[in-house]
Amino acid sequence: MDIKSLVRKNILELKPYTSARDEYRLGILLDANENSFGSTFTAIDGLSLNRYPDPHQNDLRKLVGKYFSIPPENLFFGVGSDEIIDLLIRIFCEPQKDTALIPEPTYGMYKVSCDINNVHTINVLLNDKFQIDFEAIEKNYAENVKMIFLCSPNNPTGNLLIKNEILTLCKRYNTIVVVDEAYIDFAEDGTVINEVKDYPNLVVLRTFSKAWGLAGIRLGFCAANEEIIKLLFKVKAPYNINTLTRFALEQAIKNNEIKNTFVKKIIKERDRLKHLLETLPGVIEVFNSDANFLLFRCADPKGVQKKLASERIIIRDRSTQPKLEGCLRISIGTEAENDELWDALRKIL
């Protein structure tokens, strides 16, 4: 597959901005108008906050590449996965001309990012098991469909998409297939991240916001063909990932056993809460989940959500999304939080 044939012409011709740290990072640095005397923030020894971070992300790529066993040249980091989604649209989709295909129900930011970039979206439904509906994809696919967005495990349904079906999409269509694996840590298997070496049009998104408990530092990454990674570096802001974020990730990777403990606790609570919900007469259906949340169906979702909110228990109403009539989504809390939720739901339902 010729990736360049999918790229916007102006991006191919773009001469990227060259920052001061693209060439030199050591020595007497008098080239970037930094404060050579130091930083006003001194709480963490050894951090050079008065200097711009490495725009090539070499530290992050080596660190995370080693942890996930992915070559550094296949990695790119963004301010959360959302920045990467936006950059991919800007690279591959010509405004008012090209199209992105989004199987629903799914994460709403894919469409919002397309709308911001004035890129048309075609929304097709997942099948009744919330898996890829190939007939619907084929019916709506056209030459100007430059991207297909998938979420696995899917938000808000919670299920993994079938791995072989994702790869079939990559083989069948001359388009970029973006697979968002934000919740993959809570699933037993099913990742396609190691397939990027064999599928040049596959981009896999990951985040540190969920299992790693780092939503506040806003850091995500993608794994992809090296050609796509080079394009992302071509269009990104020079210093998109700050030094404090890099430091936080370095400490988190060292504490990866804590992350593993979090995952085990969340899965245990997810299974317990699912069982409890299934015993409530007011609950119509509780969906299986490979994520850190549960989706369930009841008769009055808006009323339930509002009554819980009045007791300062906040969940998401997903009942307006396709195929999710009557559905609410609950993030898995601590044991104490889930007990409080359970007591409130028993009174309401």
C-alpha positions in Angstrom: 0.0 0.0 0.0 1.2 3.5 -0.9 0.5 5.6 2.2 1.5 8.8 0.4 -1.4 8.3 -2.1 -3.7 8.9 0.9 -2.0 12.0 2.2 -3.3 15.5 1.5 -1.1 17.1 -1.2 -0.3 20.2 0.9 1.0 18.0 3.7 3.3 16.2 1.4 4.6 19.5 0.2 4.7 21.0 3.7 8.1 22.3 5.0 7.8 21.7 8.7 8.8 24.3 11.3 12.4 23.7 12.5 12.8 24.3 16.2 15.9 25.1 18.1 16.0 21.7 19.7 15.7 19.7 16.4 19.5 19.8 16.0 21.2 20.6 19.3 20.3 19.6 22.9 23.7 19.8 24.6 26.3 22.6 25.1 26.0 26.3 25.8 22.4 26.8 24.5 22.0 30.3 23.3 19.7 29.6 20.4 16.1 29.4 21.7 15.7 32.6 23.9 15.3 30.4 27.0 16.1 31.6 30.5 19.6 30.4 31.0 19.6 31.1 34.7 17.0 28.4 35.6 13.4 27.9 36.5 11.0 29.4 39.1 9.7 25.9 39.7 12.2 24.0 41.8 10.1 21.3 43.5 11.7 18.5 41.5 15.5 18.3 41.4 17.1 17.5 38.1 14.3 18.8 35.9 15.5 21.4 33.4 12.2 23.3 33.0 13.9 26.3 31.7 14.9 24.3 28.6 12.5 23.2 25.8 11.9 19.4 25.7 13.2 17.1 22.9 10.8 17.6 20.0 11.7 14.2 18.6 10.3 12.5 21.8 13.4 10.2 21.9 13.1 9.7 25.7 9.4 8.7 25.6 9.8 6.5 22.5 12.7 4.6 24.0 11.0 4.2 27.4 7.6 3.1 26.2 9.0 1.2 23.2 11.0 -1.0 25.7 8.0 -1.5 27.9 5.6 -2.5 25.1 8.3 -4.2 22.9 7.6 -1.8 20.0 10.4 -0.2 18.0 10.8 3.5 18.9 10.5 4.5 15.3 6.9 3.1 15.3 5.8 5.4 18.2 4.4 8.9 18.4 3.1 10.8 21.5 0.3 13.3 21.8 -1.5 15.5 24.3 -3.9 12.6 25.0 -5.1 10.4 22.1 -7.4 13.3 21.1 -4.4 15.3 19.7 -3.3 12.3 17.6 -6.9 11.8 16.3 -6.9 15.5 15.2 -3.5 15.3 13.6 -4.4 12.1 11.6 -7.5 13.8 10.2 -5.4 16.9 9.2 -2.8 14.7 7.5 -5.2 12.4 5.5 -8.5 14.2 5.0 -9.0 17.1 2.7 -11.7 19.4 4.2 -15.0 19.4 2.3 -13.8 16.6 0.1 -12.7 13.5 1.9 -14.7 11.4 4.4 -14.2 9.4 7.5 -16.3 6.3 8.3 -17.4 5.8 11.9 -19.2 2.6 13.0 -21.6 3.4 15.9 -22.3 3.5 18.7 -18.8 4.6 19.7 -16.6 7.4 21.2 -18.0 10.8 20.1 -14.7 12.6 19.7 -14.0 11.0 16.3 -16.9 12.8 14.8 -16.2 16.0 16.7 -12.6 16.1 15.5 -13.9 15.5 11.9 -16.5 18.3 12.3 -13.8 20.7 13.6 -11.7 20.0 10.5 -14.7 20.3 8.2 -14.4 16.6 7.2 -17.6 14.8 6.4 -18.4 11.7 8.4 -20.5 8.6 7.4 -22.0 6.9 10.4 -22.8 3.2 10.0 -24.1 0.9 12.7 -22.3 -1.9 14.3 -24.2 -5.2 14.2 -26.5 -6.4 17.0 -23.4 -7.8 18.9 -21.7 -4.4 18.5 -19.2 -5.9 16.1 -18.1 -4.7 12.6 -20.9 -4.9 10.1 -19.0 -5.5 6.8 -22.2 -5.2 4.7 -22.8 -1.7 6.1 -19.1 -0.8 5.6 -19.2 -2.0 2.0 -22.4 -0.2 1.2 -21.0 3.1 2.5 -17.4 2.9 1.4 -16.2 5.1 -1.4 -12.8 6.2 -2.8 -12.9 9.4 -0.7 -13.2 7.5 2.6 -9.7 8.2 3.9 -10.2 6.9 7.5 -12.2 4.4 9.4 -12.4 4.9 13.2 -12.8 1.9 15.6 -12.7 1.6 19.3 -11.7 -1.7 20.9 -12.8 -2.3 23.6 -15.6 -0.1 22.4 -16.8 2.9 24.3 -19.6 2.9 25.5 -20.6 -0.8 24.8 -17.5 -2.2 26.5 -16.8 -5.1 24.1 -13.7 -6.0 22.3 -13.9 -6.0 18.5 -12.9 -9.2 16.8 -9.2 -9.0 16.0 -9.3 -10.8 12.7 -12.2 -8.6 11.5 -10.2 -5.5 12.2 -7.3 -6.8 10.2 -9.7 -7.8 7.4 -10.7 -4.2 7.1 -7.1 -3.2 6.8 -6.5 -5.7 4.0 -9.8 -5.0 2.2 -9.8 -1.2 2.0 -7.3 1.4 0.8 -7.8 3.6 3.8 -6.3 4.4 7.2 -7.8 2.2 9.9 -7.5 3.8 13.4 -8.1 1.5 16.3 -8.5 3.2 19.7 -7.3 0.8 22.4 -7.8 3.1 25.4 -9.4 0.3 27.5 -7.3 -2.6 26.3 -5.6 -3.1 29.7 -8.9 -4.4 31.1 -9.3 -7.0 28.4 -7.6 -10.4 28.5 -6.4 -10.2 24.9 -7.4 -8.8 21.5 -4.9 -6.0 20.9 -3.7 -5.3 17.4 -0.8 -3.1 18.4 1.8 -5.6 17.3 0.2 -5.9 13.8 1.3 -2.4 12.7 4.5 -3.9 11.3 2.5 -6.0 8.8 -0.4 -3.5 8.1 0.9 -0.2 6.8 -2.5 1.5 7.0 -3.2 0.5 10.7 -2.8 3.1 13.5 -3.3 1.9 17.1 -4.1 4.5 19.8 -3.2 4.0 23.5 -3.7 6.3 26.5 -2.2 6.5 30.0 -5.5 8.0 31.3 -7.3 4.8 32.3 -5.3 1.8 33.7 -2.3 4.0 34.6 -4.4 6.6 36.4 -2.7 9.5 34.6 -5.7 11.3 33.1 -4.4 14.6 34.6 -1.1 14.6 32.6 -2.9 14.3 29.2 -0.6 11.8 27.4 -1.4 9.3 24.7 0.5 7.6 22.0 0.0 5.7 18.8 1.8 2.8 17.1 1.9 2.8 13.3 4.0 2.3 10.2 7.1 4.4 10.2 5.9 6.4 7.3 2.8 7.5 9.2 4.9 8.3 12.3 7.1 10.6 10.2 4.0 12.4 8.9 2.8 13.0 12.4 6.1 14.5 13.4 5.9 16.7 10.3 2.7 18.4 11.4 2.8 18.4 15.2 3.6 21.4 17.3 7.3 21.5 18.0 7.2 20.9 21.8 3.8 19.2 22.2 4.7 17.0 25.2 6.1 19.0 28.2 8.9 18.1 30.6 6.6 17.5 33.6 4.5 15.1 31.7 7.6 13.2 30.6 8.8 13.0 34.2 5.4 11.7 35.4 5.4 9.0 32.8 8.9 7.9 33.7 7.9 7.5 37.3 4.7 5.7 36.3 6.6 3.1 34.2 8.8 2.4 37.2 5.6 1.8 39.2 4.0 -0.5 36.6 3.1 -3.1 39.3 0.8 -0.5 40.8 -0.9 -0.3 37.5 -1.3 -4.0 37.4 -2.8 -4.0 40.9 -5.3 -1.3 39.8 -6.4 -3.4 36.8 -7.0 -6.5 38.9 -9.1 -4.5 41.4 -11.1 -2.8 38.7 -11.9 -6.1 37.0 -12.9 -7.7 40.3 -15.2 -4.8 41.1 -16.6 -4.8 37.5 -17.6 -8.4 37.8 -19.1 -7.9 41.3 -21.1 -4.8 40.2 -22.3 -6.6 37.1 -23.7 -9.4 39.2 -25.4 -7.0 41.6 -27.0 -5.0 38.8 -28.3 -8.2 37.3 -30.3 -8.9 40.5 -32.2 -5.6 40.3 -35.8 -6.0 38.8 -35.6 -2.6 37.3 -32.5 -3.5 35.2 -33.4 -4.9 31.8 -29.9 -5.9 30.6 -26.3 -5.6 31.7 -23.8 -5.9 28.9 -20.6 -7.8 29.1 -17.5 -5.6 29.4 -13.8 -5.8 28.6 -13.3 -2.2 29.8 -13.4 -0.3 33.1 -17.1 0.5 32.9 -20.5 -1.2 32.5 -23.4 -0.5 30.2 -26.8 -1.4 31.4 -30.4 -0.9 30.2 -33.3 0.2 32.3 -36.8 1.7 31.7 -36.1 5.3 32.7 -32.5 6.1 32.1 -32.8 9.9 32.3 -34.7 9.7 35.5 -32.3 7.3 37.1 -29.3 9.4 36.1 -30.8 12.6 37.5 -31.8 10.9 40.8 -28.3 9.5 41.2 -26.9 13.0 40.4 -29.1 14.5 43.2 -27.2 12.2 45.6 -23.9 13.2 44.1 -23.4 10.0 42.2 -22.5 10.8 38.6 -22.9 8.4 35.8 -23.4 8.9 32.0 -26.7 8.7 30.1 -26.0 7.0 26.8 -29.6 6.4 25.8 -29.6 8.8 22.8 -26.9 6.9 21.0 -27.8 4.4 18.2 -28.9 1.0 19.5 -28.5 2.2 23.1 -32.1 3.1 24.0 -32.5 3.0 27.8 -28.8 2.7 28.4 -26.6 4.1 31.2 -22.8 3.8 31.5 -21.1 3.4 34.9 -17.4 3.7 35.4 -16.1 1.2 37.9 -15.3 2.9 41.2 -13.7 1.8 44.4 -15.4 -0.9 46.5 -16.9 1.8 48.8 -18.1 3.9 45.8 -19.7 0.9 44.2 -21.5 0.0 47.4 -22.9 3.5 47.7 -24.0 3.4 44.1 -25.6 0.0 44.7 -27.6 1.3 47.7 -28.8 4.3 45.7 -29.8 2.2 42.7 -31.8 -0.3 44.9 -33.9 2.6 46.3 -34.4 4.1 42.8 -35.2 0.9 40.9 
